[in-house]
Amino acid sequence: MTRILGIDPGSRITGYGVIEETGRGRHKYIASGSIRVKADSFPERLKQIFDGVTEVIALYQPEEMAIEQVFMHKNADSALKLGQARGAAICASMVAGLAVSEYAARQVKQAVVGKGGADKSQVQHMVKILLSIQGELQIDASDALGICLCHSHYQQTEQRLMQGRV
């Protein structure tokens, strides 16, 4: 059983999700939430992201971490800030000794919903179904859980390929 931490990075809100692989392609929901940074200065926000991810790792003891890659949107400054927020989360994971994998948003959507162009509400809906989550689920947390599921899917596929079963 592998415990996976998924991170949906943001410079103001960083979503996290933790699942556990229970075998045969099944997953158990462990936790999810968001790290909400309150600092005005950007360097202080990065520190809060680092500290928040460090705290989540200490609390839930994952073995692996998966994070969404930066995508270039219309605003280059936003992409740079997002990249730095990712860096803070990745550094926290590396300090804790976790293996880190990165996935494009389209990969996550394809793995969870079945189409790379799915919207956030579709990902949220499928995450709730796949992990048997009742009630509300924050969008940042559902994105992070989707990253966990994507990572698990890719890892399982890789294992089957290595064993010559695909």
C-alpha positions, 0 to 999 in steps of 0.5 A: 500500500502506497500513500500518495500526496497530491499538490495543486499549487497556487500562490494564495491557495495550495490544494492538497490530497492524500490517498492510499493505494489499496491494491487492484486499482483501488484507492482509499481517501485519507485527507484533503484540504488547502493551505491558505497563505495570508502573507502580503510579501511573496517570499513570505507566501513561499515560506508559508507554502513550504511550511504548510506542505511540510506539516501535511507530510508530517501529519499524513506520512506519504511515501510519494508526492505528485504535483501539477506542472505549470501551464503557460496562460495569458499572464506570464507573471502569474505563471512565474509565481505559480512556478515558484509556489510549485518550487516551495512545495517540491522543496518541502517534499524533497527535504522529507525524502519523497519521490516527486512526480509531475503531471500536466493538467491534461494528463490529470484530466485524461486519467480521472475523467477520460478526456484531457479537456474536462473542466474542474467540475467534471474532475471534482465529480469523478474524484468524489465518485472514485474515492467515495467522498460524500458531501462537499469537496473544495475545488483545490482539494479535488484537483489535488486528489485528481493528481494523486489518482493520475499518479497512481494510474501512471505508476500502475501502468508502468509496473504492468509494462515492466512486468510485460502485462500490457 
